Amino acid sequence: METNFWTDTHAHIHDDEYGRSVDEFISLADDKNVKRIITIGIDYDDSIKAAAVAEKYDNIYASVGMHPEYADKYNRDNDYERFLKLASNKKVVAVGETGLDFYYEENPEEKYQNILFKDMADIAGILNKMLVIHSRNAAEETIKILDEVMEKHSNLKGIFHCFDGNMNVLDWVKDKDFYISYAGNVTFKSAENLRQALLNTPKEKLLIETDSPYLAPVPVRGKKNMPANVSYTGEFVAQFLNIPYNILMGQLEDNIQRLTKGVLL
């Protein structure tokens, strides 16, 4: 299989807040040798859109789940089964994004976030699909819940998306089936902590993403991000780690294929 291309493992292209089309994203990505995109749902309705786009395009896959900022809207009696069914779609390769976010005081109470996160992780374990984890100002709590869920689902695997450089998380993933994904902010001049974490991230645990439309990397920082720009992050990571582009592409492809059990075309 040809592996000399980039994959954007985390983008939001199915309902772009700037009105850009999926066809436009795919065309521009192709120009930058970005051949595969995983588009991420943040609530149930949004996840339906993500799955629908993935079904329409061969090179787009979806993740379905609920972001922690909506945890107080989660109704276990209704939503658990709905997400379980939606996540069973063959073009859905992951559950999330979900997790814990204690950064903003106005975010839902921790108890609600915990319920949501545990349920989303449970679904990922049941379906043997990767979990896309959003963890902000909540590293220890996130690890605690993952350890809990893994007592029931030893097969649980996933991605810490838009990694914030927490070394406790980095140590935790090293002997587990979890991966670290770096977004465009690793290229920012102020992100020395992320680059230090990158140096300490095992290559077999490494992934990259855009989190578009956010966090556009240098040299397009400040613009509306899109999957094409994951090429800039990939090139930066390769140069920083002194790895040829094609070698890094191959390593990243091996990593995402392991995580998804080889279902990605």
Backbone as a ProteinNet text record, in pm:
[ID]
protein_1_A
[PRIMARY]
METNFWTDTHAHIHDDEYGRSVDEFISLADDKNVKRIITIGIDYDDSIKAAAVAEKYDNIYASVGMHPEYADKYNRDNDYERFLKLASNKKVVAVGETGLDFYYEENPEEKYQNILFKDMADIAGILNKMLVIHSRNAAEETIKILDEVMEKHSNLKGIFHCFDGNMNVLDWVKDKDFYISYAGNVTFKSAENLRQALLNTPKEKLLIETDSPYLAPVPVRGKKNMPANVSYTGEFVAQFLNIPYNILMGQLEDNIQRLTKGVLL
[TERTIARY]
83.8	0	87.5	53.6	125.6	104.9	214.3	203.1	266.1	305.5	369.7	267.1	189.7	91.4	64	-3.9	-41.2	-188.2	-218.4	-356.3	-383.6	-493.3	-538.7	-629.3	-579.9	-653.3	-761.9	-773.2	-875.5	-907.4	-1024.5	-1071.2	-1223	-1275.7	-1421	-1462.2	-1484.8	-1511.2	-1654.3	-1732.1	-1866	-1968.8	-1936.6	-2027.9	-1942.9	-1866.8	-1767.3	-1833.6	-1785.5	-1848.6	-1825.2	-1736.6	-1712.5	-1777.3	-1854.2	-1930.2	-1852.3	-1732.4	-1653.6	-1705.4	-1693.3	-1750.7	-1650.7	-1704.4	-1620.7	-1538.6	-1600.2	-1527.2	-1407.4	-1425.2	-1314.6	-1202.5	-1239.9	-1138.7	-1060.1	-1130.2	-1064.4	-969	-1013.2	-929.9	-803.4	-818	-702.8	-609.1	-666.7	-585.3	-504.5	-567.9	-499.6	-379.5	-392.9	-283	-162.3	-187.3	-80.7	-45.4	-89	-59.3	-120.4	-235.4	-314.2	-428.4	-420.5	-508.2	-621.3	-618.4	-720.2	-752.9	-880.1	-927.6	-1023.7	-1007.9	-1107.1	-1180.1	-1310.9	-1390.9	-1464.2	-1468.3	-1500.3	-1632.6	-1721	-1845.9	-1830.6	-1911.8	-1902.3	-2032.6	-2140.6	-2264.7	-2340.8	-2461.1	-2527	-2562.5	-2626.4	-2664.9	-2542.2	-2439.3	-2315.3	-2251.2	-2259.4	-2201.4	-2274.5	-2405.9	-2481.5	-2427.3	-2400.3	-2344.5	-2206	-2124.4	-1990.3	-1997	-2084.8	-2098.2	-2150.2	-2243.3	-2299.5	-2193.4	-2107.8	-2000	-1901.5	-1871	-1777.9	-1832.8	-1961.7	-2022.4	-2017.4	-2013.9	-2018.3	-1881.8	-1773.7	-1640	-1550.6	-1480.4	-1396.2	-1284	-1228.8	-1110.5	-1141.7	-1269.2	-1308.2	-1370.3	-1328.4	-1382.7	-1435.2	-1512.9	-1577.8	-1550.4	-1559.4	-1566	-1693.1	-1765.8	-1892.7	-1887.5	-1935.3	-1931.7	-1980.7	-1958.9	-2005.3	-1892	-1866.2	-1761.9	-1801.1	-1702.6	-1736	-1810	-1798.3	-1869.9	-2021.4	-2063.4	-2207	-2250.3	-2168.3	-2195.1	-2326.5	-2367	-2492.3	-2614.6	-2591	-2700.9	-2715.4	-2621.5	-2620.7	-2725.7	-2812.3	-2917.4	-2888.1	-2834.3	-2790.5	-2902.1	-3023.4	-3134.4	-3162.2	-3144	-3170.1	-3043.8	-2940.6	-2825.2	-2727.4	-2716.1	-2618.5	-2645.8	-2767	-2801.7	-2792.2	-2826.2	-2817	-2671.9	-2582.1	-2440.6	-2383.9	-2426.7	-2379.5	-2417.1	-2538.8	-2585.4	-2510.6	-2496.9	-2429.9	-2283.5	-2218.8	-2076.5	-2052.2	-2158.3	-2144.9	-2128.9	-2154.7	-2139.3	-1996.4	-1983.9	-1852.1	-1757	-1807.9	-1720	-1688	-1744.3	-1710.7	-1597.8	-1481.1	-1363.6	-1329.8	-1408.1	-1373.6	-1495.4	-1481.2	-1581.7	-1518.9	-1587.3	-1538.4	-1553.7	-1524.5	-1433.6	-1509.5	-1446.4	-1506.8	-1393.9	-1429.2	-1324.5	-1362.4	-1261.5	-1280.3	-1217.2	-1287.2	-1236.2	-1271.2	-1170.4	-1189.5	-1129.9	-1106.3	-1041.5	-1134.8	-1259.2	-1354.6	-1447.8	-1466.3	-1553.8	-1697.3	-1738.2	-1876.3	-1900.9	-1798.1	-1818.5	-1902.4	-1968.2	-2052	-1974.3	-2046	-1984.4	-1908.5	-1807.4	-1723.1	-1804.6	-1905.3	-1982.5	-2051.1	-2099.4	-2163.6	-2061.4	-1946.8	-1841	-1793.7	-1783.6	-1739.2	-1835.3	-1964.8	-2065.9	-2053.8	-2047.3	-2037.4	-1911	-1798.5	-1670.4	-1668.6	-1715.6	-1718.4	-1806.8	-1921	-2011.7	-1953	-1892.4	-1831.4	-1716.1	-1637.3	-1527	-1580.7	-1691.6	-1754.5	-1798	-1857.5	-1899.5	-1778.1	-1670.4	-1548.6	-1497.4	-1502.6	-1457.9	-1545.4	-1676.1	-1770.3	-1748.4	-1731.4	-1719	-1575.1	-1481.9	-1339.7	-1295.5	-1340	-1298	-1221.7	-1136.8	-1052.5	-1135.1	-1085.5	-1147.3	-1068.8	-1138.5	-1073.7	-1093.2	-983.1	-988.1	-952.6	-1042.7	-1019.2	-991.4	-870.4	-834.5	-766.2	-833.5	-776.7	-787.3	-671.5	-663.8	-724.5	-709.1	-775.8	-696.1	-565.1	-483.8	-501.7	-487.6	-494	-632.2	-734.4	-871.5	-901.6	-847.7	-867.2	-804.2	-681.9	-612.7	-687.4	-737	-809.9	-931.1	-1007.9	-1127.2	-1087.2	-984.1	-940.1	-895.6	-823.7	-783	-904.8	-1006.7	-1131.5	-1198	-1215.5	-1284.6	-1205	-1072.5	-989.9	-994.9	-1044.2	-1067.7	-1178.7	-1271.2	-1381.2	-1345.1	-1279.3	-1244	-1092.6	-1025.4	-878.9	-831.2	-924.4	-891.7	-898.7	-934.7	-956	-829.1	-848.7	-736.8	-783.1	-689.4	-734.4	-623.7	-668.5	-580.8	-604.4	-498.1	-506.4	-489.8	-602.2	-600.3	-553.4	-490	-438.7	-363.6	-263.4	-191.2	-133.7	-147.4	-105.4	32.4	99.6	235.6	247.7	137.9	142.7	228.3	333.9	428.4	371.9	278.4	215.6	133.9	63.7	-10.4	87	195.2	293.8	352.2	383.1	433.8	328.2	203.2	94.2	72.3	80.2	48	155.8	274.2	387.2	370.6	304.5	288.1	143.7	65.9	-74.8	-103.4	-223.1	-258.6	-320.9	-250	-294.5	-185.1	-227.7	-138.9	-151.5	-49.5	-41.7	-50	-145.4	-161.1	-127	-37.4	5.3	-65.7	-116.1	-183.8	-88.3	-141.1	-58.5	12.6	-36.9	27.2	167.2	205.8	342.5	442	394.1	482	494.6	414.3	415	544.4	594.2	719.2	709.7	592.3	573.9	556.4	550.2	511.4	631.9	727.1	846.5	811.7	708.4	669.2	619.1	549.1	501.2	617.6	713	827.9	911.7	919.3	990.6	917.4	783.5	703.9	721.5	725.7	744.8	874.9	979.7	1108.1	1098.1	1006.3	992.2	878.4	813.7	704.8	761.1	740.6	787.8	729	807.7	760.5	640.2	635.1	524.9	398.1	403.7	286.7	242	299.4	285	180.3	99.2	5	1.5	-55.1	-70.5	-212.4	-251.8	-389.1	-390.7	-506.3	-524.6	-614.5	-715.9	-826.8	-892.7	-888.8	-946.6	-1095.8	-1143.7	-1083.5	-994.7	-948.3	-869.9	-720.8	-638.3	-495.5	-416.3	-435.8	-357.9	-208.8	-126.5	17	89.9	208.8	301.7	328.7	322.9	325.7	188.5	80.2	-53.2	-124.1	-47.3	-105.1	-191.7	-307.9	-399.4	-507.4	-487.7	-589.8	-684	-794	-888.5	-825.1	-811.4	-738	-819.6	-750.1	-815.3	-720.5	-773.4	-690.2	-563.1	-564	-443.1	-323.7	-351.2	-242.3	-175.5	-231.3	-161	-25.8	-10.9	118.3	226.7	190.8	288.7	331.9	234.6	267.4	354	319.6	400.8	542.6	557.1	690.4	770.3	702.4	770.5	819.3	731	767	884.2	880.8	989	1122	1119.4	1242.5	1292.1	1199.3	1237.2	1299.2	1243.9	1294.2	1402.8	1435.5	1539.5	1505.9	1383.1	1334.4	1291.4	1331.2	1283.3	1130.7	1072.2	926.8	864.5	921.3	859	866.7	971.6	984.6	879.9	861.5	760.2	620.6	594.5	464	435.5	535.7	518.8	493.3	563.7	544.1	404	360.9	227.6	119.1	141.1	44.7	38.2	152.5	153.7	76.3	96.1	32.3	-119.2	-169.9	-315.1	-378.6	-307.1	-361.3	-368.7	-270.5	-277.5	-397.1	-417.8	-527	-663	-676	-804.9	-817.6	-724	-726.8	-723.6	-656.4	-635.2	-756.9	-856.6	-979.2	-970.4	-870	-858.5	-803.6	-868.5	-820.9	-724.1
-121.1	0	126.4	221.2	348.3	425.4	465	536.2	674	721.2	852	963.6	977.2	1084.7	1110.8	1222.3	1258.4	1224.5	1191.3	1176	1281.1	1353.4	1443.4	1361.7	1328.9	1239.2	1308.5	1440.8	1511	1645.1	1651.2	1775.1	1782.6	1901.1	1921.7	1982.8	1895.9	1946.3	1923.3	1845.5	1807.9	1918.8	2015.9	2128.5	2251.5	2291.6	2397.1	2529.3	2589.9	2712.7	2831.8	2816.7	2924.2	2896.6	2788.9	2761.4	2700	2652.1	2588.9	2446.5	2399.1	2269.3	2156.5	2035.7	1917.9	1894.6	1914.3	1898.1	1992.5	2114.2	2210.4	2161.2	2113.4	2062	1947.6	1855.5	1738.8	1780.7	1872	1917.7	1986.2	2077.3	2149.3	2056.1	1958.7	1861.5	1777.2	1736.2	1654.7	1727.7	1857.8	1939.5	1938.4	1914.6	1912.5	1770.4	1672.4	1531.6	1483.5	1539.7	1492	1410	1278.9	1188.6	1129.4	1153	1093	1187.8	1193.3	1284.9	1209.3	1227.1	1178.5	1301	1306.6	1420.6	1383.6	1476.4	1445.8	1509.1	1428.3	1478.9	1529.1	1629.2	1685.8	1675.3	1634.5	1599.5	1504.1	1462.2	1359	1407.3	1521.1	1571.1	1596.4	1651.5	1677.3	1546.1	1445	1314.8	1247.9	1268.1	1216.4	1276.7	1406.6	1473.7	1418.6	1395.6	1341.5	1204.7	1119.2	984.7	988.9	1080.4	1092.6	1134.8	1229.3	1273.4	1159	1084.8	972.5	866.8	844.1	745.3	790.5	920.5	974.5	972.5	982.8	994.8	879.6	820.2	704.8	738.5	858.6	892.7	971.2	976.7	1041.6	938.7	944.2	858.1	947.7	889.2	970.3	916.4	1007.9	973.4	1035.6	961	1011.1	1013.2	1120.9	1131.4	1265.8	1292.4	1417.3	1482.1	1606.2	1686.5	1715.2	1721.3	1744.3	1874.9	1974.2	2099.4	2081.3	1968.6	1940	1829.3	1798.3	1684.6	1697.5	1819.6	1836.8	1819.5	1804.7	1777	1627	1549.9	1406.1	1337.7	1262.2	1185.7	1037.7	974.8	835.7	743.9	763.8	675.2	676	790.9	802.4	799	868.3	894.4	778.2	698.7	588.9	495.7	448.8	354.6	420.4	549.5	619.6	626.7	659.5	666.9	528.5	428.2	292.4	247.4	275.6	237.6	316.2	447.8	530.9	491.7	461.6	426	291.2	212.8	81.5	91.9	210.3	234.1	198.5	130.2	82.9	196	314.2	427.3	510.7	471.9	535.6	453.7	516	443.7	476	567.6	609.7	663.1	670.9	731.9	856.3	969.3	1094.5	1206.2	1333.7	1352.6	1365.3	1317.2	1317.4	1324.2	1340.9	1348.8	1442.8	1516.7	1607.4	1742.6	1848.8	1984	2069.6	2098.6	2180.2	2319.6	2358.8	2486.7	2604.5	2592.5	2701.8	2674.9	2776.3	2760.3	2730.2	2780.5	2761.1	2623.1	2542	2406.4	2324.6	2219.4	2136.9	2082.7	2054.4	2001.3	1871.6	1846.8	1729.5	1600.2	1591.5	1466.8	1435.6	1538.5	1516	1477.2	1543.2	1508.5	1365.1	1323.1	1186.8	1082.4	1106.2	1012.4	998.4	1112.2	1111.7	1040.1	1075.4	1018.9	866.9	821.5	677.4	604.1	662.5	597.3	593.8	703.7	705.5	604.3	596.7	500.2	357.6	335.9	204.6	161.7	254.6	224.7	189.5	266	236.9	97.2	60.9	-71.6	-181.9	-162.7	-262.1	-285.8	-177.1	-186.7	-208.2	-204	-217.6	-112.2	11.8	124.6	223.2	302.3	393.4	506.3	556	665	792.4	899.4	1028.1	1114.9	1144.4	1203.7	1351.1	1431.5	1573.5	1586.3	1627.7	1642.4	1776.8	1865.5	1998.1	2030.4	2056.9	2082	1967.1	1844.4	1729.9	1601.5	1610.8	1494.6	1379.1	1407	1298.8	1236.1	1320.1	1269.6	1186.1	1230.1	1155.4	1017.2	1010.3	883.1	791.5	847.8	767.9	699.8	775.3	717.7	612.8	639.3	540.6	411.1	422.9	303.5	226	299.9	237.4	158.8	224.5	161.1	41.6	50.6	-58.4	-182.2	-169.9	-287.7	-373.2	-308.6	-378.1	-408.7	-312.8	-326.1	-316.7	-428.3	-426.9	-394.1	-401.9	-372.3	-223.5	-140	2.1	66.5	147.7	215.5	355.1	444.3	576.7	676.7	799.2	911.6	1025.1	1077	1205.2	1312.6	1370.1	1464.7	1601.5	1673.7	1808.4	1807.8	1722.6	1698.5	1827.3	1839.7	1964.1	1955.2	1842.1	1830.1	1772.6	1728.6	1676.1	1549.2	1554.6	1443.1	1321.2	1340.3	1225.3	1144.3	1214.6	1146.3	1073	1139.9	1080.2	953.2	955.5	835.7	726.1	765.3	667.2	593.4	663.8	599.6	501.5	512.1	440.4	289.2	234.1	88.7	47.1	136	107.7	133.8	95.6	110.8	248	350.2	489.1	568.5	675.5	750.7	900.3	973	1116.8	1188	1279.8	1353.7	1500.3	1550.2	1689.8	1770.6	1885.5	1977.5	2088.7	2186.4	2292.7	2378	2377.1	2462.5	2414.3	2291.3	2247.9	2332.3	2399.6	2485.5	2626.4	2661.8	2798.9	2825.3	2944.9	2981.7	2962.5	2986.3	2979.9	2837.9	2737.7	2602.2	2512.8	2565.5	2486.4	2360.3	2368.9	2250.5	2138.4	2174	2072.8	2008.9	2090.2	2034.2	1944.5	1978.8	1891.9	1758.8	1766.9	1643.8	1562.2	1630.3	1562.4	1483.4	1541.6	1472	1343.4	1341.5	1227.4	1133.7	1161.6	1076.6	964.6	838.4	729	742	719.2	736.5	647.4	530.9	437.6	479.1	592.5	645.8	780.2	821.9	958.7	968.3	1074.4	1109.3	1261.3	1309.9	1454.3	1485.6	1610.8	1653	1803.1	1851.3	1996.7	2050.6	1972.9	2025.4	2143.1	2137	2246.8	2258.6	2384.9	2507.2	2584.7	2519.2	2588.1	2556.2	2634.7	2605.4	2586.5	2673.8	2666.7	2679	2592.1	2594	2705.6	2735.6	2817.4	2739.4	2798.6	2941.5	3003.5	2935.5	2990.2	3023	3039.4	3069.9	3196.2	3190.8	3303.8	3292.5	3201.5	3178.6	3067.4	3051.2	2943.7	2812.7	2721.8	2599.4	2502.9	2411.4	2310.4	2191	2072.3	1951.6	1963.3	2040.7	2056.2	2098.5	2174.1	2231	2131	2008.7	1909.1	1877.3	1905.9	1884.9	1972.7	2095.7	2184.6	2129.3	2076.1	2017.9	1894.6	1810.7	1692.7	1728.1	1826.2	1867.8	1926.1	2003.4	2058.8	1947.2	1851	1740.2	1661.8	1634.8	1560	1633.8	1764.3	1843.1	1852.5	1872.4	1885.4	1756.4	1643.9	1514.4	1458.1	1532.4	1491.6	1356.4	1347.1	1226.3	1265.4	1191.1	1219.9	1214.1	1298.3	1304.9	1168	1094.2	966.9	864.8	872.5	781.1	816	945.8	985.9	949.7	974.1	936.5	788	705.3	561.7	524	589.2	561.1	602.5	720.7	768	677.6	629.7	538.1	407.2	353.4	231.6	253	368.9	397.6	403	478.5	492.6	362	284.3	154.9	57.5	60.7	-23.6	15.1	143.8	192.7	154.5	152.4	127.6	-15.1	-100.4	-241.4	-254.8	-161	-172.1	-148.6	-78.6	-58.5	62.5	145.2	264.7	230	283.9	264.3	375
0	0	0	-82.4	-88.5	42.1	105.6	233.7	229.7	113.4	103.9	94.9	200.4	209.7	357.4	382.2	519	545	668.7	714.9	821.5	806.8	912.2	1004.1	1122.5	1211.8	1292.5	1278.8	1357	1292	1228.7	1166.6	1182.2	1159.8	1165.5	1030.9	933.3	797.6	751.1	826.3	780.5	800.5	883.9	909.7	938.9	838.2	857.3	894.6	1001.1	1051.2	958.6	860.6	764.4	628.7	620.6	499.2	385.7	413.2	308.6	282.8	160.3	125	147.1	165.1	179.5	52.8	-63.3	-189.1	-197.1	-147.7	-146.5	-55.4	63.1	155.8	94	28.3	-31.2	-142.3	-228.1	-339.1	-289.2	-194.9	-141.5	-65.7	4	75.8	-21.4	-128.1	-228.2	-286.9	-304.2	-356.5	-263.4	-134.4	-33.8	9.7	-69.2	-41.6	89.8	122.7	237.2	178.1	191.8	116.9	201	331.9	418.6	533.6	568.8	674.1	764.7	894.7	991.2	1044.7	1018.5	1062.2	1191.1	1284.2	1423.8	1467.2	1523.5	1578.1	1720.5	1756.4	1891.6	1970.4	1904.9	1973.8	1881.6	1920.2	1841.6	1700.8	1690.5	1557.8	1470.9	1530.4	1456.8	1413.4	1497.4	1465.6	1349.3	1340.6	1226.3	1096.7	1099	981.2	946.4	1048.9	1026.1	959.8	1011.1	954.2	811.1	784.4	649.3	548.2	585.9	497.2	474.1	578.7	563.8	468.3	474.1	384.9	238.5	216.4	80.4	12.4	89.6	31.8	78.5	-15.7	16.3	113.1	101.8	180.6	307.7	344.9	469.5	562.2	687.3	791.7	903.5	992.9	1095.7	1235.1	1330.1	1471.7	1526.6	1609	1661.9	1814.2	1872.1	2017.3	2064.8	2192.6	2252.9	2331.8	2299	2362.5	2508.2	2598.6	2740.1	2768.2	2680.2	2706.3	2694.7	2639.2	2628.5	2724.3	2821.7	2909.7	2986.2	3018.1	3091.2	3001.3	2870.5	2776.7	2750	2798.9	2773.7	2859.6	2794.9	2862.5	2841	2943.1	2928.3	2879.5	2927.9	2892	2742.3	2679.1	2535.7	2451.1	2498.2	2412.8	2403.8	2509.2	2506.2	2388.3	2376.2	2269.5	2131.6	2125.1	1996.2	1949.1	2041.5	2004.7	1974.4	2049	2024	1883	1843.7	1710	1602.1	1621.8	1522.6	1507.7	1618.6	1615.2	1549.6	1530.3	1465.8	1314.3	1259	1115.4	1071.9	957.9	915.5	877.9	841.1	810.5	934.5	1047.2	1175.8	1237.9	1252.9	1301.2	1445.8	1506.8	1641.7	1715	1846.7	1933.9	1996.5	1984.6	2036.6	1932.4	1957.7	2067.6	2197.8	2301.7	2433.2	2535	2660.3	2761.3	2874.3	2922.3	3034.9	3002.7	3039.3	3017.4	3137.9	3218.9	3339.3	3323.5	3198.9	3171.6	3198.5	3151.7	3167.1	3285	3368.6	3484.6	3444	3327.9	3285	3223.9	3209.3	3158.7	3256.6	3209.6	3297.8	3417.3	3525.1	3645.9	3615.2	3695	3674.1	3675.2	3760.2	3768.7	3636	3567.1	3437.4	3331.2	3333.6	3239	3260	3385.5	3415.4	3359.4	3376.1	3326.3	3174.4	3106.8	2960.4	2914.8	2973	2931.1	2950.5	3064.9	3091.7	2991.1	2957.8	2863.9	2722.6	2679.8	2546.9	2540.3	2647.5	2651.6	2653.2	2719.7	2723.4	2582.9	2509.3	2371.4	2285.2	2300.2	2224.8	2257.6	2384.9	2425.9	2370.7	2375.1	2323.3	2174.4	2098.8	1953.4	1907	2000.8	1969.5	1868.4	1892.8	1810.6	1898.2	1833.7	1911.2	1972.2	2084.1	2157.6	2130	2088.4	2062.3	2185.9	2254.1	2387.8	2384.5	2440.2	2465	2614.5	2649	2790.2	2809.6	2883.1	2907	3055.1	3115.9	3260	3339.7	3288.5	3352	3332.1	3325.7	3290.3	3388.4	3516.6	3615.2	3620	3610.3	3613.5	3489.2	3374.5	3250.1	3259.7	3307.2	3322.1	3419.1	3527.5	3627.3	3564.1	3486.2	3423.2	3319.9	3242	3143.3	3211.8	3322.1	3397.1	3446.5	3491.3	3537	3426	3312.9	3200.5	3148.9	3153.9	3103.4	3192.5	3313.4	3396.4	3336	3266.5	3197.9	3053.3	2987.2	2845.7	2831	2844.1	2835	2694	2597.4	2457.7	2425.2	2521	2493.5	2438.2	2335.1	2269.8	2229.8	2202.2	2163.4	2138.3	2112.6	2079.8	2178.7	2237.3	2307.3	2200.7	2159.4	2048.5	2095.4	2004.7	2033.9	2166.6	2173.3	2297.9	2356	2487.7	2553.6	2616.6	2600.8	2651.4	2790.5	2851.3	2988.3	2993.7	3074	3076.6	3148.2	3240.2	3306	3205.1	3116	3010.3	2918.4	2882.9	2793.5	2854.9	2981.9	3049.3	3051.1	3072.2	3082.2	2950.8	2837.9	2709.3	2664.3	2717.9	2659.2	2660	2760.4	2763.8	2742	2678.2	2650.1	2502.7	2459.2	2318	2293.7	2337.7	2321.6	2252.6	2184.3	2096.9	2125.3	2086.5	2108.8	1974	1960.1	1834.7	1855.9	1771.3	1778	1670.3	1711	1619.3	1577.1	1503.3	1448.5	1550.6	1675.8	1776.8	1814.4	1774.6	1800.9	1721.3	1616.6	1535	1590.6	1690.2	1743.1	1820.5	1808	1875.7	2026.5	2083.8	2228.8	2281.7	2192.9	2233.9	2262.3	2336.6	2367.1	2445.9	2531.3	2608.4	2517.5	2410.6	2317.1	2242	2203.3	2131.3	2222.5	2349.8	2444.3	2458.2	2464	2469.2	2342	2228.5	2100.3	2098.5	2152.7	2159.2	2240.5	2336.1	2425.7	2387.8	2274.7	2227.9	2140.9	2178.7	2092.6	1952.2	1850.6	1712.6	1682.8	1747.6	1724.5	1800.3	1869.9	1941.4	1884.8	1774.8	1723.9	1613	1619.1	1512.9	1499.5	1387.6	1368.4	1322.4	1338.4	1308.3	1284.2	1236.1	1228.1	1338.8	1379.3	1460.4	1387.8	1254.2	1177	1206.1	1210	1155.9	1253.2	1359.3	1462.8	1447.9	1516.7	1535.9	1406.8	1312.5	1188.2	1220	1161.8	1191.8	1119.4	1166	1087.8	959.1	841.5	809	781	816.6	790.9	922.5	1029	1159.7	1150.1	1216.5	1216.5	1111	1015.4	913.6	958.6	887.2	916.9	873.4	964.8	936.9	850.5	785	701.3	688.1	650.9	647.2	564.5	456.7	375.1	459.6	565.1	644.2	737.4	748.3	829.6	766.7	637.6	571	633.4	671.4	734.9	870.5	945.8	1075.6	1057.2	959.6	932.5	893	806.4	763	880	965.6	1083	1174.3	1203.2	1292.2	1233.5	1104.5	1040.4	1052.3	1025.9	1034.3	1177.8	1271.5	1412	1464.9	1422.4	1468.9	1377.7	1271.9	1176.6	1113.8	1064.6	997.9	856.1	754	618	611.5	528.1	518.4	493.8	399	362.3	475.3	555.2	669.9	775.6	800.6	898.2	848.1	720.3	664	685	659	676.3	820.6	913.4	1055.4	1101	1059.2	1096.5	1039.1	916.7	855.2	932.7	970.3	1052	1181.6	1242.3	1371.1	1359.8	1261.4	1250.3	1202.6	1124.2	1082.6	1200.6	1288	1408.5	1493.9	1509.7	1593.6	1538.5	1407.4	1344.5	1291.7	1329.3	1286.8	1134.5	1068.8	925.1	838.6	890.4	811.2	717.8	735	652.8	514.8	411.2	275.1	237
[MASK]
+++++++++++++++++++++++++++++++++++++++++++++++++++++++++++++++++++++++++++++++++++++++++++++++++++++++++++++++++++++++++++++++++++++++++++++++++++++++++++++++++++++++++++++++++++++++++++++++++++++++++++++++++++++++++++++++++++++++++++++++++++++++++++++++++++++++++

